[in-house]
Amino acid sequence: MNVNLIIDRLDHQGRGIGYINKKICFVEDALPGEEVEINIVKENSKIYEATVKKYIKKSDKRVTPECPYYDVCGGCNLLHLGYNDQLAYKQEKVENILSKYGNIDPSLIGKIVPSPEQFNYRNKVSLKVKNIAGFYKNKTNDIVKIDECLLASKPINKLIKKINEFGKLEHISDIVIKAMSDEEVMLIIYTDSCKDVDTFAEYMSDFVKNIIIFGNNKQVSSTNKSNIIARLGKKQYIVNPLSFFQINLAQTLNIYNKINEYVIKSKSNNLLDLYCGTGSIGIFVSDNCESLTGVEIIKEAIENAKENAKLNGVKNSSFYVGDTKLVLDKINSNFDTVIVDPPRAGLDKKVVDDIIKISPSTLVYLSCDPMTLARDLKLLSEKYEIVEVTPYDMFPNTYHVETLVLLKKK
Ligand SMILES: C[S@@+](CC[C@H](N)C(=O)[O-])C[C@H]1O[C@@H](n2cnc3c(N)ncnc32)[C@H](O)[C@@H]1O
């Protein structure tokens, strides 16, 4: 059956939306205003999902993606939209979600801050391996072999090329590359059979100093050191293979500088950094407060946070490992400023209640998912006034967007 559709708008995942007899149809790689002939790939009582068979009328906002893998790779999803239009899409997405699900006045939402780099901004990639290394094909577990990723930084791309020149990658399930600069590079190999990857590790040692091997998800060996250093402004951070670090350093610096402004203006004294990772935000702003407390669930990240506090001369700091909702019961609650930077799931309801109990005068929320942000802001807005909301494009060419919110106690 040939079906033609006119695309009305984009959904929150960057897919085109059209209607077939009033039933919604999500179409990959289709832009508003385009007329497309589609292949329906999924159908249930509420929705259709489709791919484009043929473009009958193309949008003038469409650009030709420079990535040779774009049609098959599931990595990025907005490369076919010009950058200014990507920004407009993300601005509207944050405004729609926060007003619809969080009752937030859209006039509080500032203009999205563009990423300093649209390409080569990622300091980390996770390659899937089945004899070859690459990314999953869109919505499958098949792998598309890649020699270069337009989003990955240059030192990462150099290594990807070398990895696929090696030949058959046996007994390896995943390879993660983290590169904070040309020199601070780490290759992490995940295997179920350490001996068999020695030849590969030895070959790669000509191109990268820090190679870490994980067997059955436990670190079993490393050449050189197991940490690399990330630099943001005047601060330095030790990052190990398991610690989270923001993937776009230049845009992270913009966000952290803004948080620092909030901390200075609020005259913060005792700061609580929840979901602190390697301690990065708290340490960044630590010159402007008297004490810093961090909470994070990954043990290795907290080890980094403690080292990082020392490395950056932060005197009055303590860091706790554990689930925020459990740790908050055990620590003192004398904080005038709380910063939260949770994963996409956002804040547990108990964490929202705990923050309200701690009752800081300043609350800063950094979010990578506007939906959970909207839900949490709605709960917090009983006691907190939303002062300023700023979207940041942390992930160009994907539908993802980061949002920073400043709240003050009512
Ligand atoms: C978006 S990252 C932010 C890290 C850090 N603030 C930064 O800017 O690098 C979220 C962090 O929350 C941690 N995390 C996830 N669930 C958690 C929980 N229930 N309690 C504490 N930390 C958690 C993750 O390990 C991760 O380091």
The ligand as an SDF file (V2000), in Angstrom:
LIG
                    3D

 27 29  0  0  0  0  0  0  0  0999 V2000
   24.0460   13.7130   34.7240 C   0  0  0  0  0  0  0  0  0  0  0  0
   25.2780   12.9670   35.7150 S   0  0  0  0  0  0  0  0  0  0  0  0
   25.9280   14.3810   36.5370 C   0  0  0  0  0  0  0  0  0  0  0  0
   27.2860   14.2400   37.1490 C   0  0  0  0  0  0  0  0  0  0  0  0
   27.9710   15.5340   37.5480 C   0  0  0  0  0  0  0  0  0  0  0  0
   27.1090   16.4310   38.2260 N   0  0  0  0  0  0  0  0  0  0  0  0
   28.6360   16.2010   36.3600 C   0  0  0  0  0  0  0  0  0  0  0  0
   28.2380   17.3230   35.9730 O   0  0  0  0  0  0  0  0  0  0  0  0
   29.5920   15.6200   35.8060 O   0  0  0  0  0  0  0  0  0  0  0  0
   24.3130   12.1450   36.8940 C   0  0  0  0  0  0  0  0  0  0  0  0
   25.1150   11.4260   37.9620 C   0  0  0  0  0  0  0  0  0  0  0  0
   24.1670   10.8680   38.8970 O   0  0  0  0  0  0  0  0  0  0  0  0
   24.6580    9.6180   39.3300 C   0  0  0  0  0  0  0  0  0  0  0  0
   23.4880    8.8980   39.8760 N   0  0  0  0  0  0  0  0  0  0  0  0
   22.5460    8.2050   39.1960 C   0  0  0  0  0  0  0  0  0  0  0  0
   21.5760    7.7790   40.0270 N   0  0  0  0  0  0  0  0  0  0  0  0
   21.9040    8.2140   41.2750 C   0  0  0  0  0  0  0  0  0  0  0  0
   21.2980    8.1150   42.5470 C   0  0  0  0  0  0  0  0  0  0  0  0
   20.1580    7.4640   42.7120 N   0  0  0  0  0  0  0  0  0  0  0  0
   21.9070    8.6870   43.6060 N   0  0  0  0  0  0  0  0  0  0  0  0
   23.0960    9.3380   43.4410 C   0  0  0  0  0  0  0  0  0  0  0  0
   23.7120    9.4870   42.2520 N   0  0  0  0  0  0  0  0  0  0  0  0
   23.1370    8.9370   41.1710 C   0  0  0  0  0  0  0  0  0  0  0  0
   25.3040    9.0290   38.0880 C   0  0  0  0  0  0  0  0  0  0  0  0
   26.2310    8.0330   38.4280 O   0  0  0  0  0  0  0  0  0  0  0  0
   25.9480   10.2660   37.4640 C   0  0  0  0  0  0  0  0  0  0  0  0
   27.2560   10.4450   37.9310 O   0  0  0  0  0  0  0  0  0  0  0  0
  1  2  1  0
  2  3  1  0
  2 10  1  0
  3  4  1  0
  4  5  1  0
  5  6  1  0
  5  7  1  0
  7  8  2  0
  7  9  1  0
 10 11  1  0
 11 12  1  0
 11 26  1  0
 12 13  1  0
 13 14  1  0
 13 24  1  0
 14 15  1  0
 14 23  1  0
 15 16  2  0
 16 17  1  0
 17 18  1  0
 17 23  2  0
 18 19  1  0
 18 20  2  0
 20 21  1  0
 21 22  2  0
 22 23  1  0
 24 25  1  0
 24 26  1  0
 26 27  1  0
M  CHG  2   2   1   9  -1
M  END
$$$$
